[in-house]
């Protein structure tokens, strides 16, 4: 594949992504372009941490996530002396 074909193929693949997957790919691409190597960060995590992150991403992909404001509200109710 030449450069033009690679760019077209990449564009088509990115264009087919939706929602969280598109945002994830965008972040990864920007990190790569900006020279960050998140693979090193990932590999420095324990297996337990990696599994927890994977589980969270799976929940988000299934639409099982919670809004930040709801989580914060629950925490405030649980931990404030009201």
PyMOL Python script that loads the backbone (N, CA, C, O; Angstrom):
from pymol import cmd

cmd.read_pdbstr("""\
ATOM      1  N   UNK A   1       0.845  -1.174   0.000  1.00  0.00           N
ATOM      2  CA  UNK A   1       0.000   0.000   0.000  1.00  0.00           C
ATOM      3  C   UNK A   1       0.895   1.243   0.000  1.00  0.00           C
ATOM      4  O   UNK A   1       1.880   1.316   0.735  1.00  0.00           O
ATOM      5  N   UNK A   2       0.538   2.201  -0.824  1.00  0.00           N
ATOM      6  CA  UNK A   2       1.285   3.453  -0.792  1.00  0.00           C
ATOM      7  C   UNK A   2       0.652   4.404   0.230  1.00  0.00           C
ATOM      8  O   UNK A   2      -0.368   4.083   0.839  1.00  0.00           O
ATOM      9  N   UNK A   3       1.257   5.555   0.407  1.00  0.00           N
ATOM     10  CA  UNK A   3       0.794   6.500   1.431  1.00  0.00           C
ATOM     11  C   UNK A   3      -0.647   6.929   1.222  1.00  0.00           C
ATOM     12  O   UNK A   3      -1.416   6.989   2.181  1.00  0.00           O
ATOM     13  N   UNK A   4      -1.021   7.223   0.013  1.00  0.00           N
ATOM     14  CA  UNK A   4      -2.389   7.673  -0.277  1.00  0.00           C
ATOM     15  C   UNK A   4      -3.399   6.576   0.053  1.00  0.00           C
ATOM     16  O   UNK A   4      -4.455   6.856   0.620  1.00  0.00           O
ATOM     17  N   UNK A   5      -3.081   5.331  -0.299  1.00  0.00           N
ATOM     18  CA  UNK A   5      -3.985   4.218  -0.007  1.00  0.00           C
ATOM     19  C   UNK A   5      -4.124   3.990   1.493  1.00  0.00           C
ATOM     20  O   UNK A   5      -5.212   3.689   1.984  1.00  0.00           O
ATOM     21  N   UNK A   6      -3.032   4.134   2.210  1.00  0.00           N
ATOM     22  CA  UNK A   6      -3.075   3.973   3.666  1.00  0.00           C
ATOM     23  C   UNK A   6      -3.963   5.046   4.284  1.00  0.00           C
ATOM     24  O   UNK A   6      -4.777   4.745   5.157  1.00  0.00           O
ATOM     25  N   UNK A   7      -3.818   6.281   3.848  1.00  0.00           N
ATOM     26  CA  UNK A   7      -4.624   7.375   4.389  1.00  0.00           C
ATOM     27  C   UNK A   7      -6.107   7.161   4.101  1.00  0.00           C
ATOM     28  O   UNK A   7      -6.948   7.388   4.971  1.00  0.00           O
ATOM     29  N   UNK A   8      -6.429   6.728   2.888  1.00  0.00           N
ATOM     30  CA  UNK A   8      -7.829   6.477   2.533  1.00  0.00           C
ATOM     31  C   UNK A   8      -8.396   5.337   3.370  1.00  0.00           C
ATOM     32  O   UNK A   8      -9.516   5.429   3.873  1.00  0.00           O
ATOM     33  N   UNK A   9      -7.624   4.266   3.518  1.00  0.00           N
ATOM     34  CA  UNK A   9      -8.075   3.128   4.315  1.00  0.00           C
ATOM     35  C   UNK A   9      -8.283   3.543   5.770  1.00  0.00           C
ATOM     36  O   UNK A   9      -9.283   3.179   6.390  1.00  0.00           O
ATOM     37  N   UNK A  10      -7.345   4.296   6.302  1.00  0.00           N
ATOM     38  CA  UNK A  10      -7.463   4.773   7.680  1.00  0.00           C
ATOM     39  C   UNK A  10      -8.688   5.670   7.836  1.00  0.00           C
ATOM     40  O   UNK A  10      -9.436   5.539   8.805  1.00  0.00           O
ATOM     41  N   UNK A  11      -8.892   6.579   6.889  1.00  0.00           N
ATOM     42  CA  UNK A  11     -10.057   7.464   6.944  1.00  0.00           C
ATOM     43  C   UNK A  11     -11.348   6.653   6.939  1.00  0.00           C
ATOM     44  O   UNK A  11     -12.257   6.934   7.720  1.00  0.00           O
ATOM     45  N   UNK A  12     -11.436   5.657   6.075  1.00  0.00           N
ATOM     46  CA  UNK A  12     -12.656   4.837   5.999  1.00  0.00           C
ATOM     47  C   UNK A  12     -12.917   4.109   7.318  1.00  0.00           C
ATOM     48  O   UNK A  12     -14.054   4.028   7.784  1.00  0.00           O
ATOM     49  N   UNK A  13     -11.865   3.593   7.896  1.00  0.00           N
ATOM     50  CA  UNK A  13     -12.031   2.881   9.164  1.00  0.00           C
ATOM     51  C   UNK A  13     -12.453   3.837  10.272  1.00  0.00           C
ATOM     52  O   UNK A  13     -13.329   3.509  11.072  1.00  0.00           O
ATOM     53  N   UNK A  14     -11.846   5.002  10.326  1.00  0.00           N
ATOM     54  CA  UNK A  14     -12.230   5.994  11.330  1.00  0.00           C
ATOM     55  C   UNK A  14     -13.652   6.485  11.100  1.00  0.00           C
ATOM     56  O   UNK A  14     -14.401   6.713  12.050  1.00  0.00           O
ATOM     57  N   UNK A  15     -14.016   6.646   9.842  1.00  0.00           N
ATOM     58  CA  UNK A  15     -15.347   7.145   9.499  1.00  0.00           C
ATOM     59  C   UNK A  15     -16.452   6.176   9.915  1.00  0.00           C
ATOM     60  O   UNK A  15     -17.588   6.592  10.143  1.00  0.00           O
ATOM     61  N   UNK A  16     -16.128   4.897  10.015  1.00  0.00           N
ATOM     62  CA  UNK A  16     -17.136   3.903  10.388  1.00  0.00           C
ATOM     63  C   UNK A  16     -17.338   3.809  11.906  1.00  0.00           C
ATOM     64  O   UNK A  16     -18.309   3.204  12.360  1.00  0.00           O
ATOM     65  N   UNK A  17     -16.435   4.397  12.689  1.00  0.00           N
ATOM     66  CA  UNK A  17     -16.532   4.333  14.145  1.00  0.00           C
ATOM     67  C   UNK A  17     -17.586   5.304  14.667  1.00  0.00           C
ATOM     68  O   UNK A  17     -17.826   6.356  14.075  1.00  0.00           O
ATOM     69  N   UNK A  18     -18.197   4.942  15.759  1.00  0.00           N
ATOM     70  CA  UNK A  18     -19.232   5.777  16.373  1.00  0.00           C
ATOM     71  C   UNK A  18     -18.974   5.888  17.881  1.00  0.00           C
ATOM     72  O   UNK A  18     -18.343   5.014  18.476  1.00  0.00           O
ATOM     73  N   UNK A  19     -19.458   6.947  18.477  1.00  0.00           N
ATOM     74  CA  UNK A  19     -19.482   7.105  19.927  1.00  0.00           C
ATOM     75  C   UNK A  19     -18.144   6.953  20.599  1.00  0.00           C
ATOM     76  O   UNK A  19     -17.150   7.558  20.198  1.00  0.00           O
ATOM     77  N   UNK A  20     -18.135   6.127  21.639  1.00  0.00           N
ATOM     78  CA  UNK A  20     -16.934   5.952  22.463  1.00  0.00           C
ATOM     79  C   UNK A  20     -15.755   5.418  21.669  1.00  0.00           C
ATOM     80  O   UNK A  20     -14.608   5.789  21.917  1.00  0.00           O
ATOM     81  N   UNK A  21     -16.042   4.552  20.719  1.00  0.00           N
ATOM     82  CA  UNK A  21     -14.956   3.974  19.919  1.00  0.00           C
ATOM     83  C   UNK A  21     -14.249   5.052  19.107  1.00  0.00           C
ATOM     84  O   UNK A  21     -13.023   5.038  18.990  1.00  0.00           O
ATOM     85  N   UNK A  22     -15.018   5.993  18.543  1.00  0.00           N
ATOM     86  CA  UNK A  22     -14.434   7.084  17.772  1.00  0.00           C
ATOM     87  C   UNK A  22     -13.581   7.965  18.683  1.00  0.00           C
ATOM     88  O   UNK A  22     -12.463   8.333  18.322  1.00  0.00           O
ATOM     89  N   UNK A  23     -14.099   8.299  19.849  1.00  0.00           N
ATOM     90  CA  UNK A  23     -13.350   9.132  20.786  1.00  0.00           C
ATOM     91  C   UNK A  23     -12.072   8.428  21.244  1.00  0.00           C
ATOM     92  O   UNK A  23     -11.024   9.058  21.383  1.00  0.00           O
ATOM     93  N   UNK A  24     -12.167   7.131  21.476  1.00  0.00           N
ATOM     94  CA  UNK A  24     -11.001   6.358  21.899  1.00  0.00           C
ATOM     95  C   UNK A  24      -9.931   6.355  20.804  1.00  0.00           C
ATOM     96  O   UNK A  24      -8.751   6.569  21.083  1.00  0.00           O
ATOM     97  N   UNK A  25     -10.346   6.111  19.566  1.00  0.00           N
ATOM     98  CA  UNK A  25      -9.404   6.088  18.448  1.00  0.00           C
ATOM     99  C   UNK A  25      -8.779   7.468  18.249  1.00  0.00           C
ATOM    100  O   UNK A  25      -7.585   7.580  17.970  1.00  0.00           O
ATOM    101  N   UNK A  26      -9.584   8.506  18.392  1.00  0.00           N
ATOM    102  CA  UNK A  26      -9.085   9.869  18.248  1.00  0.00           C
ATOM    103  C   UNK A  26      -8.012  10.159  19.293  1.00  0.00           C
ATOM    104  O   UNK A  26      -6.956  10.704  18.971  1.00  0.00           O
ATOM    105  N   UNK A  27      -8.284   9.797  20.535  1.00  0.00           N
ATOM    106  CA  UNK A  27      -7.313  10.012  21.603  1.00  0.00           C
ATOM    107  C   UNK A  27      -6.024   9.244  21.369  1.00  0.00           C
ATOM    108  O   UNK A  27      -4.931   9.773  21.571  1.00  0.00           O
ATOM    109  N   UNK A  28      -6.154   8.004  20.945  1.00  0.00           N
ATOM    110  CA  UNK A  28      -4.967   7.187  20.689  1.00  0.00           C
ATOM    111  C   UNK A  28      -4.140   7.773  19.549  1.00  0.00           C
ATOM    112  O   UNK A  28      -2.912   7.823  19.627  1.00  0.00           O
ATOM    113  N   UNK A  29      -4.813   8.212  18.496  1.00  0.00           N
ATOM    114  CA  UNK A  29      -4.112   8.784  17.349  1.00  0.00           C
ATOM    115  C   UNK A  29      -3.405  10.081  17.742  1.00  0.00           C
ATOM    116  O   UNK A  29      -2.257  10.304  17.356  1.00  0.00           O
ATOM    117  N   UNK A  30      -4.084  10.930  18.505  1.00  0.00           N
ATOM    118  CA  UNK A  30      -3.443  12.169  18.959  1.00  0.00           C
ATOM    119  C   UNK A  30      -2.242  11.880  19.843  1.00  0.00           C
ATOM    120  O   UNK A  30      -1.205  12.531  19.715  1.00  0.00           O
ATOM    121  N   UNK A  31      -2.372  10.916  20.734  1.00  0.00           N
ATOM    122  CA  UNK A  31      -1.244  10.550  21.594  1.00  0.00           C
ATOM    123  C   UNK A  31      -0.071  10.060  20.758  1.00  0.00           C
ATOM    124  O   UNK A  31       1.079  10.396  21.039  1.00  0.00           O
ATOM    125  N   UNK A  32      -0.355   9.277  19.745  1.00  0.00           N
ATOM    126  CA  UNK A  32       0.712   8.772  18.883  1.00  0.00           C
ATOM    127  C   UNK A  32       1.387   9.921  18.140  1.00  0.00           C
ATOM    128  O   UNK A  32       2.613  10.010  18.080  1.00  0.00           O
ATOM    129  N   UNK A  33       0.559  10.795  17.579  1.00  0.00           N
ATOM    130  CA  UNK A  33       1.100  11.927  16.823  1.00  0.00           C
ATOM    131  C   UNK A  33       1.919  12.835  17.735  1.00  0.00           C
ATOM    132  O   UNK A  33       2.961  13.352  17.333  1.00  0.00           O
ATOM    133  N   UNK A  34       1.448  13.024  18.952  1.00  0.00           N
ATOM    134  CA  UNK A  34       2.144  13.899  19.896  1.00  0.00           C
ATOM    135  C   UNK A  34       3.305  13.213  20.603  1.00  0.00           C
ATOM    136  O   UNK A  34       3.960  13.818  21.452  1.00  0.00           O
ATOM    137  N   UNK A  35       3.562  11.967  20.263  1.00  0.00           N
ATOM    138  CA  UNK A  35       4.739  11.278  20.770  1.00  0.00           C
ATOM    139  C   UNK A  35       4.574  10.569  22.090  1.00  0.00           C
ATOM    140  O   UNK A  35       5.565  10.117  22.664  1.00  0.00           O
ATOM    141  N   UNK A  36       3.366  10.455  22.592  1.00  0.00           N
ATOM    142  CA  UNK A  36       3.164   9.744  23.844  1.00  0.00           C
ATOM    143  C   UNK A  36       3.079   8.253  23.564  1.00  0.00           C
ATOM    144  O   UNK A  36       2.500   7.831  22.562  1.00  0.00           O
ATOM    145  N   UNK A  37       3.647   7.478  24.435  1.00  0.00           N
ATOM    146  CA  UNK A  37       3.566   6.031  24.292  1.00  0.00           C
ATOM    147  C   UNK A  37       2.746   5.484  25.446  1.00  0.00           C
ATOM    148  O   UNK A  37       3.284   5.141  26.498  1.00  0.00           O
ATOM    149  N   UNK A  38       1.451   5.407  25.239  1.00  0.00           N
ATOM    150  CA  UNK A  38       0.568   4.950  26.304  1.00  0.00           C
ATOM    151  C   UNK A  38       0.723   3.463  26.566  1.00  0.00           C
ATOM    152  O   UNK A  38       0.303   2.968  27.612  1.00  0.00           O
ATOM    153  N   UNK A  39       1.319   2.751  25.630  1.00  0.00           N
ATOM    154  CA  UNK A  39       1.541   1.326  25.852  1.00  0.00           C
ATOM    155  C   UNK A  39       2.427   1.133  27.074  1.00  0.00           C
ATOM    156  O   UNK A  39       2.198   0.220  27.867  1.00  0.00           O
ATOM    157  N   UNK A  40       3.438   1.986  27.234  1.00  0.00           N
ATOM    158  CA  UNK A  40       4.301   1.892  28.417  1.00  0.00           C
ATOM    159  C   UNK A  40       3.497   2.128  29.684  1.00  0.00           C
ATOM    160  O   UNK A  40       3.684   1.432  30.682  1.00  0.00           O
ATOM    161  N   UNK A  41       2.596   3.115  29.648  1.00  0.00           N
ATOM    162  CA  UNK A  41       1.750   3.396  30.804  1.00  0.00           C
ATOM    163  C   UNK A  41       0.874   2.188  31.112  1.00  0.00           C
ATOM    164  O   UNK A  41       0.738   1.794  32.270  1.00  0.00           O
ATOM    165  N   UNK A  42       0.280   1.600  30.073  1.00  0.00           N
ATOM    166  CA  UNK A  42      -0.597   0.441  30.238  1.00  0.00           C
ATOM    167  C   UNK A  42       0.167  -0.720  30.848  1.00  0.00           C
ATOM    168  O   UNK A  42      -0.311  -1.374  31.774  1.00  0.00           O
ATOM    169  N   UNK A  43       1.355  -0.970  30.323  1.00  0.00           N
ATOM    170  CA  UNK A  43       2.138  -2.107  30.796  1.00  0.00           C
ATOM    171  C   UNK A  43       2.652  -1.912  32.219  1.00  0.00           C
ATOM    172  O   UNK A  43       3.007  -2.884  32.886  1.00  0.00           O
ATOM    173  N   UNK A  44       2.695  -0.667  32.688  1.00  0.00           N
ATOM    174  CA  UNK A  44       3.150  -0.424  34.058  1.00  0.00           C
ATOM    175  C   UNK A  44       2.032  -0.669  35.075  1.00  0.00           C
ATOM    176  O   UNK A  44       2.288  -0.693  36.279  1.00  0.00           O
ATOM    177  N   UNK A  45       0.794  -0.852  34.600  1.00  0.00           N
ATOM    178  CA  UNK A  45      -0.325  -1.143  35.495  1.00  0.00           C
ATOM    179  C   UNK A  45      -0.298  -2.619  35.903  1.00  0.00           C
ATOM    180  O   UNK A  45       0.212  -3.472  35.177  1.00  0.00           O
ATOM    181  N   UNK A  46      -0.850  -2.893  37.061  1.00  0.00           N
ATOM    182  CA  UNK A  46      -0.973  -4.288  37.483  1.00  0.00           C
ATOM    183  C   UNK A  46      -2.070  -4.958  36.646  1.00  0.00           C
ATOM    184  O   UNK A  46      -2.883  -4.274  36.025  1.00  0.00           O
ATOM    185  N   UNK A  47      -2.090  -6.263  36.633  1.00  0.00           N
ATOM    186  CA  UNK A  47      -3.135  -7.006  35.911  1.00  0.00           C
ATOM    187  C   UNK A  47      -4.511  -6.652  36.464  1.00  0.00           C
ATOM    188  O   UNK A  47      -5.482  -6.543  35.715  1.00  0.00           O
ATOM    189  N   UNK A  48      -4.584  -6.475  37.780  1.00  0.00           N
ATOM    190  CA  UNK A  48      -5.859  -6.109  38.414  1.00  0.00           C
ATOM    191  C   UNK A  48      -6.347  -4.749  37.894  1.00  0.00           C
ATOM    192  O   UNK A  48      -7.531  -4.580  37.603  1.00  0.00           O
ATOM    193  N   UNK A  49      -5.431  -3.788  37.780  1.00  0.00           N
ATOM    194  CA  UNK A  49      -5.799  -2.470  37.267  1.00  0.00           C
ATOM    195  C   UNK A  49      -6.228  -2.552  35.795  1.00  0.00           C
ATOM    196  O   UNK A  49      -7.218  -1.939  35.393  1.00  0.00           O
ATOM    197  N   UNK A  50      -5.474  -3.311  35.005  1.00  0.00           N
ATOM    198  CA  UNK A  50      -5.821  -3.475  33.590  1.00  0.00           C
ATOM    199  C   UNK A  50      -7.198  -4.108  33.435  1.00  0.00           C
ATOM    200  O   UNK A  50      -8.001  -3.671  32.611  1.00  0.00           O
ATOM    201  N   UNK A  51      -7.467  -5.151  34.241  1.00  0.00           N
ATOM    202  CA  UNK A  51      -8.767  -5.827  34.165  1.00  0.00           C
ATOM    203  C   UNK A  51      -9.903  -4.904  34.581  1.00  0.00           C
ATOM    204  O   UNK A  51     -10.985  -4.950  33.996  1.00  0.00           O
ATOM    205  N   UNK A  52      -9.668  -4.070  35.581  1.00  0.00           N
ATOM    206  CA  UNK A  52     -10.700  -3.127  36.026  1.00  0.00           C
ATOM    207  C   UNK A  52     -11.008  -2.116  34.927  1.00  0.00           C
ATOM    208  O   UNK A  52     -12.171  -1.771  34.713  1.00  0.00           O
ATOM    209  N   UNK A  53      -9.992  -1.643  34.238  1.00  0.00           N
ATOM    210  CA  UNK A  53     -10.195  -0.691  33.142  1.00  0.00           C
ATOM    211  C   UNK A  53     -10.939  -1.366  31.993  1.00  0.00           C
ATOM    212  O   UNK A  53     -11.871  -0.790  31.431  1.00  0.00           O
ATOM    213  N   UNK A  54     -10.531  -2.578  31.646  1.00  0.00           N
ATOM    214  CA  UNK A  54     -11.217  -3.306  30.570  1.00  0.00           C
ATOM    215  C   UNK A  54     -12.686  -3.530  30.916  1.00  0.00           C
ATOM    216  O   UNK A  54     -13.559  -3.383  30.061  1.00  0.00           O
ATOM    217  N   UNK A  55     -12.955  -3.886  32.167  1.00  0.00           N
ATOM    218  CA  UNK A  55     -14.325  -4.100  32.612  1.00  0.00           C
ATOM    219  C   UNK A  55     -15.135  -2.806  32.479  1.00  0.00           C
ATOM    220  O   UNK A  55     -16.279  -2.829  32.025  1.00  0.00           O
ATOM    221  N   UNK A  56     -14.540  -1.690  32.874  1.00  0.00           N
ATOM    222  CA  UNK A  56     -15.215  -0.399  32.765  1.00  0.00           C
ATOM    223  C   UNK A  56     -15.527  -0.030  31.328  1.00  0.00           C
ATOM    224  O   UNK A  56     -16.609   0.482  31.040  1.00  0.00           O
ATOM    225  N   UNK A  57     -14.598  -0.281  30.427  1.00  0.00           N
ATOM    226  CA  UNK A  57     -14.817   0.010  29.006  1.00  0.00           C
ATOM    227  C   UNK A  57     -15.934  -0.874  28.460  1.00  0.00           C
ATOM    228  O   UNK A  57     -16.773  -0.407  27.689  1.00  0.00           O
ATOM    229  N   UNK A  58     -15.950  -2.141  28.852  1.00  0.00           N
ATOM    230  CA  UNK A  58     -17.021  -3.044  28.426  1.00  0.00           C
ATOM    231  C   UNK A  58     -18.379  -2.542  28.901  1.00  0.00           C
ATOM    232  O   UNK A  58     -19.355  -2.581  28.152  1.00  0.00           O
ATOM    233  N   UNK A  59     -18.443  -2.070  30.143  1.00  0.00           N
ATOM    234  CA  UNK A  59     -19.698  -1.530  30.665  1.00  0.00           C
ATOM    235  C   UNK A  59     -20.141  -0.314  29.863  1.00  0.00           C
ATOM    236  O   UNK A  59     -21.320  -0.183  29.533  1.00  0.00           O
ATOM    237  N   UNK A  60     -19.207   0.573  29.547  1.00  0.00           N
ATOM    238  CA  UNK A  60     -19.548   1.754  28.755  1.00  0.00           C
ATOM    239  C   UNK A  60     -20.036   1.363  27.374  1.00  0.00           C
ATOM    240  O   UNK A  60     -21.000   1.936  26.867  1.00  0.00           O
ATOM    241  N   UNK A  61     -19.377   0.390  26.762  1.00  0.00           N
ATOM    242  CA  UNK A  61     -19.787  -0.072  25.434  1.00  0.00           C
ATOM    243  C   UNK A  61     -21.205  -0.640  25.448  1.00  0.00           C
ATOM    244  O   UNK A  61     -21.918  -0.568  24.446  1.00  0.00           O
ATOM    245  N   UNK A  62     -21.613  -1.207  26.591  1.00  0.00           N
ATOM    246  CA  UNK A  62     -22.964  -1.766  26.724  1.00  0.00           C
ATOM    247  C   UNK A  62     -23.980  -0.709  27.146  1.00  0.00           C
ATOM    248  O   UNK A  62     -25.163  -1.013  27.300  1.00  0.00           O
ATOM    249  N   UNK A  63     -23.528   0.526  27.333  1.00  0.00           N
ATOM    250  CA  UNK A  63     -24.426   1.592  27.762  1.00  0.00           C
ATOM    251  C   UNK A  63     -24.743   1.548  29.250  1.00  0.00           C
ATOM    252  O   UNK A  63     -25.757   2.095  29.683  1.00  0.00           O
ATOM    253  N   UNK A  64     -23.889   0.906  30.035  1.00  0.00           N
ATOM    254  CA  UNK A  64     -24.131   0.736  31.461  1.00  0.00           C
ATOM    255  C   UNK A  64     -23.405   1.776  32.316  1.00  0.00           C
ATOM    256  O   UNK A  64     -23.322   1.620  33.534  1.00  0.00           O
ATOM    257  N   UNK A  65     -22.884   2.822  31.699  1.00  0.00           N
ATOM    258  CA  UNK A  65     -22.152   3.839  32.442  1.00  0.00           C
ATOM    259  C   UNK A  65     -23.082   4.769  33.202  1.00  0.00           C
ATOM    260  O   UNK A  65     -24.289   4.790  32.960  1.00  0.00           O
ATOM    261  N   UNK A  66     -22.512   5.536  34.121  1.00  0.00           N
ATOM    262  CA  UNK A  66     -23.256   6.524  34.884  1.00  0.00           C
ATOM    263  C   UNK A  66     -22.692   7.905  34.570  1.00  0.00           C
ATOM    264  O   UNK A  66     -21.506   8.051  34.275  1.00  0.00           O
ATOM    265  N   UNK A  67     -23.550   8.909  34.636  1.00  0.00           N
ATOM    266  CA  UNK A  67     -23.094  10.281  34.445  1.00  0.00           C
ATOM    267  C   UNK A  67     -22.233  10.695  35.632  1.00  0.00           C
ATOM    268  O   UNK A  67     -22.466  10.272  36.765  1.00  0.00           O
ATOM    269  N   UNK A  68     -21.247  11.520  35.357  1.00  0.00           N
ATOM    270  CA  UNK A  68     -20.356  12.014  36.396  1.00  0.00           C
ATOM    271  C   UNK A  68     -21.153  12.692  37.501  1.00  0.00           C
ATOM    272  O   UNK A  68     -20.874  12.486  38.682  1.00  0.00           O
ATOM    273  N   UNK A  69     -22.137  13.493  37.131  1.00  0.00           N
ATOM    274  CA  UNK A  69     -22.923  14.214  38.141  1.00  0.00           C
ATOM    275  C   UNK A  69     -23.677  13.243  39.059  1.00  0.00           C
ATOM    276  O   UNK A  69     -23.822  13.514  40.251  1.00  0.00           O
ATOM    277  N   UNK A  70     -24.156  12.122  38.524  1.00  0.00           N
ATOM    278  CA  UNK A  70     -24.841  11.123  39.351  1.00  0.00           C
ATOM    279  C   UNK A  70     -23.876  10.455  40.323  1.00  0.00           C
ATOM    280  O   UNK A  70     -24.214  10.236  41.487  1.00  0.00           O
ATOM    281  N   UNK A  71     -22.682  10.133  39.850  1.00  0.00           N
ATOM    282  CA  UNK A  71     -21.681   9.504  40.707  1.00  0.00           C
ATOM    283  C   UNK A  71     -21.294  10.456  41.837  1.00  0.00           C
ATOM    284  O   UNK A  71     -21.213  10.057  42.999  1.00  0.00           O
ATOM    285  N   UNK A  72     -21.057  11.711  41.485  1.00  0.00           N
ATOM    286  CA  UNK A  72     -20.668  12.688  42.501  1.00  0.00           C
ATOM    287  C   UNK A  72     -21.787  12.902  43.517  1.00  0.00           C
ATOM    288  O   UNK A  72     -21.518  13.051  44.709  1.00  0.00           O
ATOM    289  N   UNK A  73     -23.014  12.918  43.068  1.00  0.00           N
ATOM    290  CA  UNK A  73     -24.154  13.071  43.966  1.00  0.00           C
ATOM    291  C   UNK A  73     -24.218  11.903  44.953  1.00  0.00           C
ATOM    292  O   UNK A  73     -24.425  12.107  46.149  1.00  0.00           O
ATOM    293  N   UNK A  74     -24.038  10.678  44.446  1.00  0.00           N
ATOM    294  CA  UNK A  74     -24.035   9.495  45.316  1.00  0.00           C
ATOM    295  C   UNK A  74     -22.918   9.569  46.350  1.00  0.00           C
ATOM    296  O   UNK A  74     -23.131   9.237  47.516  1.00  0.00           O
ATOM    297  N   UNK A  75     -21.740   9.995  45.938  1.00  0.00           N
ATOM    298  CA  UNK A  75     -20.599  10.091  46.860  1.00  0.00           C
ATOM    299  C   UNK A  75     -20.863  11.151  47.922  1.00  0.00           C
ATOM    300  O   UNK A  75     -20.580  10.941  49.101  1.00  0.00           O
ATOM    301  N   UNK A  76     -21.400  12.281  47.502  1.00  0.00           N
ATOM    302  CA  UNK A  76     -21.696  13.343  48.481  1.00  0.00           C
ATOM    303  C   UNK A  76     -22.713  12.862  49.511  1.00  0.00           C
ATOM    304  O   UNK A  76     -22.574  13.139  50.702  1.00  0.00           O
ATOM    305  N   UNK A  77     -23.727  12.147  49.056  1.00  0.00           N
ATOM    306  CA  UNK A  77     -24.748  11.638  49.988  1.00  0.00           C
ATOM    307  C   UNK A  77     -24.111  10.639  50.972  1.00  0.00           C
ATOM    308  O   UNK A  77     -24.443  10.620  52.158  1.00  0.00           O
ATOM    309  N   UNK A  78     -23.220   9.837  50.469  1.00  0.00           N
ATOM    310  CA  UNK A  78     -22.638   8.785  51.289  1.00  0.00           C
ATOM    311  C   UNK A  78     -21.614   9.303  52.284  1.00  0.00           C
ATOM    312  O   UNK A  78     -21.500   8.769  53.387  1.00  0.00           O
ATOM    313  N   UNK A  79     -20.862  10.342  51.910  1.00  0.00           N
ATOM    314  CA  UNK A  79     -19.721  10.745  52.731  1.00  0.00           C
ATOM    315  C   UNK A  79     -19.807  12.127  53.361  1.00  0.00           C
ATOM    316  O   UNK A  79     -18.840  12.570  53.980  1.00  0.00           O
ATOM    317  N   UNK A  80     -20.918  12.815  53.227  1.00  0.00           N
ATOM    318  CA  UNK A  80     -21.033  14.108  53.919  1.00  0.00           C
ATOM    319  C   UNK A  80     -21.881  13.934  55.162  1.00  0.00           C
ATOM    320  O   UNK A  80     -22.769  13.083  55.213  1.00  0.00           O
ATOM    321  N   UNK A  81     -21.603  14.730  56.138  1.00  0.00           N
ATOM    322  CA  UNK A  81     -22.365  14.688  57.394  1.00  0.00           C
ATOM    323  C   UNK A  81     -23.583  15.576  57.270  1.00  0.00           C
ATOM    324  O   UNK A  81     -23.605  16.707  57.755  1.00  0.00           O
ATOM    325  N   UNK A  82     -24.579  15.052  56.621  1.00  0.00           N
ATOM    326  CA  UNK A  82     -25.796  15.849  56.428  1.00  0.00           C
ATOM    327  C   UNK A  82     -26.940  15.274  57.213  1.00  0.00           C
ATOM    328  O   UNK A  82     -28.047  15.812  57.175  1.00  0.00           O
TER     329      UNK A  82
END
""", "prot")
cmd.dss("prot")
cmd.show_as("cartoon", "prot")
cmd.util.cbc("prot")
cmd.orient("prot")
